[in-house]
Amino acid sequence: MSFLRWYKRLMYLGAVLTGLFYILHRATDWKFACPAMNVSGLFTLVLAAFWLLLFRKAFMHYFALLPADLVQAYGEWKTRKRYGAGLPLPDTYRQANRYALPFAGTWTVANGGPDPETSHSWFIVGQRFAYDFLITDEDGKTHRGDGRRLEDYYAFGAPVLAPADGVVVKARDGRRDYSRPGHLAPFVTSLLGNYVIIDHGGGEYSLLAHLRRGSVRVKPGDRVTRGQIVGEAGNSGNSSEPHLHFHVQDSPRFPFSASLPVRFSGYRRLVREGGVQREETVEEGFPVRGERVIG
């Protein structure tokens, strides 16, 4: 993923330089502007051609998600403008509700935490305090066998629970689970896939995403209680393998919300000391990446 990220940055840089040199060529009499525009444009075209040749599916994936990414980028700008320098932080935010982990049994925190080192996506305020949860075995594997089928994954079809009492404000079902885990769906257009958003009051809304198609059990207007099953973990949306994406946000509109640093109450985590694994009760706290937690 690091290579792909830098490759994309080079393409973006080439496109920006091409545009800049075009403006200079049209607005000035600088002789270097035209050949510089041609060189940077050719450089960008070559990079794009190789990207399309070598990473056809990745190209199609990012191209299909481009509208959703642009909406998210606009929402990010609007959210930052709304908060100014006062974005929610763990030390200052006072949550309005008590939250349980949105599942039962032992799950692994694949992504998430309250600081830049553990955060799901620290520089995206809409997902800064989000979590990705997986189910793993004792060897850390997320699936049985070779993991070619969705049914091989321990998380696929696992119940997803309401983390607190509330009212469902949005629910989406019907989007397919991509059948090739380990790969990103080339034509996916939704970041969330199938999802449920619950209003818990006090300006806090939980989002549970990537749910299995056909599993969503609630609809807008339904009142849910803490621990109630609202769906099942799946592989819909922008997902590379079955898992649960969860966060609490400050509005029901995902692209235009800030994620909130809420603590979970009354859960357990597995800790290993001296080669012995034991359960430790957490009255209130933040799970962090790499921990195995029990809801």
C-alpha positions as CSV (number, residue, x, y, z in Angstrom):
1,M,0.0,0.0,0.0
2,S,2.9,2.3,0.6
3,F,4.1,1.9,-3.0
4,L,0.6,2.6,-4.3
5,R,0.3,5.7,-2.2
6,W,3.6,7.2,-3.4
7,Y,2.8,6.2,-7.0
8,K,-0.5,8.1,-6.7
9,R,1.2,11.1,-5.3
10,L,3.6,11.2,-8.2
11,M,0.7,11.2,-10.6
12,Y,-1.1,14.0,-8.7
13,L,2.2,16.0,-8.6
14,G,2.6,15.6,-12.4
15,A,-1.0,16.7,-13.0
16,V,-0.6,19.7,-10.8
17,L,2.7,20.8,-12.4
18,T,1.2,20.3,-15.9
19,G,-1.7,22.6,-14.9
20,L,0.7,25.2,-13.4
21,F,3.0,25.3,-16.4
22,Y,-0.1,25.6,-18.7
23,I,-1.2,28.7,-16.7
24,L,2.3,30.2,-16.9
25,H,2.4,29.4,-20.7
26,R,-0.9,31.2,-21.3
27,A,-0.3,34.1,-18.9
28,T,3.4,34.9,-19.4
29,D,6.0,35.0,-22.1
30,W,8.3,32.7,-20.2
31,K,9.9,30.4,-22.8
32,F,10.4,27.5,-20.4
33,A,6.7,27.1,-19.6
34,C,5.6,25.3,-22.8
35,P,8.4,22.6,-22.8
36,A,8.0,22.2,-19.0
37,M,4.2,21.7,-19.5
38,N,4.9,19.1,-22.3
39,V,7.4,17.2,-20.2
40,S,5.3,17.1,-17.0
41,G,2.2,16.2,-19.0
42,L,4.0,13.3,-20.8
43,F,5.4,12.2,-17.4
44,T,1.9,12.1,-15.9
45,L,0.5,10.2,-18.9
46,V,3.2,7.6,-18.7
47,L,2.6,7.1,-15.0
48,A,-1.1,6.8,-15.6
49,A,-0.6,4.3,-18.4
50,F,1.6,2.1,-16.3
51,W,-0.9,2.4,-13.4
52,L,-3.7,1.3,-15.6
53,L,-1.6,-1.6,-17.0
54,L,-0.2,-2.9,-13.8
55,F,-3.0,-2.0,-11.3
56,R,-6.2,-2.2,-13.5
57,K,-8.4,-3.3,-10.6
58,A,-6.9,-0.8,-8.2
59,F,-7.4,2.0,-10.8
60,M,-11.0,1.0,-11.3
61,H,-11.5,0.8,-7.5
62,Y,-10.2,4.3,-6.9
63,F,-11.9,5.7,-10.0
64,A,-15.3,4.3,-8.9
65,L,-14.9,5.7,-5.4
66,L,-13.8,9.1,-6.7
67,P,-17.2,10.8,-6.3
68,A,-17.5,9.5,-2.7
69,D,-14.0,10.6,-1.9
70,L,-14.7,14.1,-3.3
71,V,-17.9,14.3,-1.1
72,Q,-15.8,13.2,1.9
73,A,-13.1,15.8,1.1
74,Y,-15.8,18.5,0.9
75,G,-17.4,17.3,4.1
76,E,-13.9,17.3,5.8
77,W,-13.5,21.0,4.8
78,K,-16.9,21.9,6.1
79,T,-16.4,20.1,9.4
80,R,-13.0,21.6,10.1
81,K,-14.5,25.1,9.3
82,R,-17.4,24.4,11.7
83,Y,-15.1,23.5,14.6
84,G,-12.2,25.8,13.8
85,A,-9.3,24.9,16.2
86,G,-11.6,23.2,18.7
87,L,-12.0,19.7,17.2
88,P,-13.1,17.0,19.7
89,L,-10.2,15.4,21.6
90,P,-10.1,12.7,24.3
91,D,-8.9,15.2,27.0
92,T,-11.7,17.7,26.5
93,Y,-14.7,15.9,25.0
94,R,-17.4,15.0,27.5
95,Q,-19.5,12.2,26.0
96,A,-23.3,12.2,26.6
97,N,-23.8,8.4,26.7
98,R,-22.3,5.2,27.9
99,Y,-21.3,2.8,25.1
100,A,-20.7,-0.9,25.1
101,L,-18.6,-2.7,22.4
102,P,-20.9,-3.3,19.4
103,F,-20.4,-7.1,19.5
104,A,-20.3,-10.1,21.8
105,G,-17.3,-12.5,22.2
106,T,-13.6,-11.8,21.5
107,W,-12.6,-9.5,18.6
108,T,-9.3,-7.9,17.6
109,V,-8.8,-4.2,17.2
110,A,-7.4,-4.0,13.6
111,N,-7.4,-0.2,13.6
112,G,-8.3,2.5,16.1
113,G,-7.3,4.4,19.2
114,P,-7.4,7.8,20.8
115,D,-4.1,9.2,19.5
116,P,-2.2,9.7,16.2
117,E,-0.1,6.6,16.7
118,T,-3.1,4.2,17.0
119,S,-5.8,6.2,15.2
120,H,-7.8,4.7,12.3
121,S,-7.3,7.9,10.2
122,W,-6.0,10.8,12.4
123,F,-6.0,13.4,9.6
124,I,-9.5,12.6,8.5
125,V,-11.7,14.1,11.3
126,G,-14.7,12.1,10.1
127,Q,-12.8,8.9,11.0
128,R,-10.2,10.0,13.5
129,F,-11.7,8.0,16.3
130,A,-13.1,5.2,14.2
131,Y,-12.5,1.5,14.8
132,D,-12.1,-1.6,12.6
133,F,-12.8,-4.8,14.4
134,L,-11.9,-8.3,13.2
135,I,-12.2,-11.8,14.7
136,T,-8.9,-13.7,14.8
137,D,-7.9,-17.1,16.1
138,E,-5.0,-17.7,18.6
139,D,-2.5,-17.5,15.7
140,G,-3.8,-14.1,14.7
141,K,-5.4,-15.4,11.5
142,T,-8.7,-13.9,10.4
143,H,-9.9,-16.9,8.5
144,R,-9.9,-20.7,8.2
145,G,-7.9,-22.4,5.5
146,D,-6.8,-20.3,2.5
147,G,-9.4,-17.6,3.1
148,R,-10.7,-17.6,-0.4
149,R,-14.4,-17.6,0.6
150,L,-16.2,-15.1,2.7
151,E,-17.5,-17.9,4.8
152,D,-13.9,-18.8,5.8
153,Y,-13.7,-15.5,7.7
154,Y,-14.5,-15.7,11.4
155,A,-16.2,-12.2,11.4
156,F,-18.4,-12.9,8.4
157,G,-22.0,-13.1,9.7
158,A,-21.1,-12.4,13.3
159,P,-23.8,-10.4,15.1
160,V,-23.4,-6.6,15.3
161,L,-25.0,-5.0,18.3
162,A,-26.4,-1.5,19.2
163,P,-23.8,0.0,21.5
164,A,-26.4,2.0,23.5
165,D,-30.1,2.8,23.5
166,G,-31.3,5.0,20.7
167,V,-33.4,5.5,17.6
168,V,-32.3,4.4,14.1
169,V,-32.0,7.4,11.8
170,K,-30.5,5.7,8.7
171,A,-30.1,2.1,7.6
172,R,-29.0,0.7,4.2
173,D,-29.0,-2.9,3.0
174,G,-28.8,-4.5,-0.4
175,R,-25.2,-3.7,-1.4
176,R,-23.2,-6.9,-2.2
177,D,-20.4,-8.4,-0.2
178,Y,-17.4,-8.5,-2.5
179,S,-16.7,-12.2,-3.0
180,R,-12.9,-12.0,-3.2
181,P,-11.6,-11.2,0.3
182,G,-8.1,-9.9,0.3
183,H,-8.9,-7.6,-2.7
184,L,-10.8,-4.4,-3.1
185,A,-13.9,-4.5,-5.2
186,P,-13.1,-2.7,-8.5
187,F,-16.5,-1.1,-9.0
188,V,-17.6,-0.3,-5.5
189,T,-19.1,3.2,-5.2
190,S,-19.9,3.3,-1.5
191,L,-17.4,3.8,1.3
192,L,-19.7,2.3,4.0
193,G,-21.5,-0.5,2.1
194,N,-24.5,-1.6,4.2
195,Y,-24.8,0.3,7.4
196,V,-26.9,1.5,10.4
197,I,-26.7,4.9,12.1
198,I,-28.3,5.3,15.5
199,D,-29.2,8.5,17.3
200,H,-28.3,8.1,21.0
201,G,-29.1,11.7,22.0
202,G,-26.8,14.5,23.1
203,G,-25.6,15.0,19.6
204,E,-24.0,11.5,19.4
205,Y,-24.7,9.1,16.5
206,S,-23.1,5.6,16.2
207,L,-22.2,4.3,12.8
208,L,-21.9,0.5,12.1
209,A,-20.7,-0.2,8.6
210,H,-19.7,-2.9,6.0
211,L,-22.6,-5.1,7.2
212,R,-23.5,-8.3,5.4
213,R,-26.1,-8.0,2.6
214,G,-29.5,-9.1,3.8
215,S,-28.6,-8.9,7.5
216,V,-29.8,-5.4,8.5
217,R,-32.6,-6.0,11.0
218,V,-33.7,-2.4,11.6
219,K,-35.1,0.6,9.7
220,P,-35.3,4.3,10.3
221,G,-37.5,5.2,13.2
222,D,-37.0,1.9,15.1
223,R,-36.0,2.2,18.7
224,V,-33.2,-0.1,19.7
225,T,-31.7,-1.1,23.1
226,R,-28.1,-1.6,24.1
227,G,-27.0,-5.1,23.0
228,Q,-29.8,-5.5,20.4
229,I,-28.7,-7.2,17.1
230,V,-29.0,-4.7,14.3
231,G,-27.1,-6.6,11.6
232,E,-24.1,-8.9,10.9
233,A,-20.5,-8.2,10.0
234,G,-19.9,-8.4,6.2
235,N,-17.7,-7.3,3.4
236,S,-19.7,-4.6,1.7
237,G,-18.5,-1.2,0.6
238,N,-14.8,-0.2,0.7
239,S,-13.7,-3.3,2.5
240,S,-10.9,-5.8,1.8
241,E,-12.2,-8.5,4.1
242,P,-15.1,-9.1,6.5
243,H,-15.0,-6.7,9.4
244,L,-16.9,-4.1,11.4
245,H,-16.3,-0.4,11.1
246,F,-17.6,1.5,14.0
247,H,-17.4,5.1,15.3
248,V,-19.6,7.7,17.0
249,Q,-20.1,11.0,15.1
250,D,-21.7,14.4,15.8
251,S,-24.4,14.2,13.2
252,P,-26.3,11.6,11.1
253,R,-24.6,12.7,7.9
254,F,-21.4,10.6,7.6
255,P,-19.4,12.8,5.2
256,F,-20.2,16.0,7.1
257,S,-19.5,14.7,10.6
258,A,-16.6,14.7,13.1
259,S,-15.9,11.4,14.8
260,L,-16.1,11.7,18.6
261,P,-13.6,10.2,21.1
262,V,-16.0,8.1,23.2
263,R,-14.9,5.6,25.8
264,F,-16.4,2.1,26.0
265,S,-17.7,0.9,29.3
266,G,-17.6,-2.5,31.0
267,Y,-15.5,-4.5,28.6
268,R,-12.7,-7.0,29.0
269,R,-9.3,-7.3,27.2
270,L,-6.9,-10.1,26.9
271,V,-3.4,-9.4,28.3
272,R,-0.4,-11.7,28.3
273,E,2.1,-11.7,31.2
274,G,4.9,-14.1,31.5
275,G,3.5,-16.2,28.7
276,V,0.2,-16.5,30.5
277,Q,-2.9,-14.9,29.0
278,R,-5.6,-13.5,31.3
279,E,-8.7,-11.3,31.1
280,E,-8.6,-7.8,32.5
281,T,-11.7,-5.8,33.1
282,V,-11.9,-2.2,31.8
283,E,-14.5,-0.1,33.5
284,E,-14.1,2.7,31.0
285,G,-11.5,3.2,28.3
286,F,-10.3,3.2,24.7
287,P,-9.4,-0.1,23.0
288,V,-6.3,0.4,20.9
289,R,-4.9,-1.2,17.8
290,G,-3.6,-4.8,18.4
291,E,-5.7,-5.5,21.5
292,R,-8.1,-8.4,21.7
293,V,-11.2,-7.3,23.5
294,I,-14.3,-9.0,24.8
295,G,-17.8,-7.5,24.5
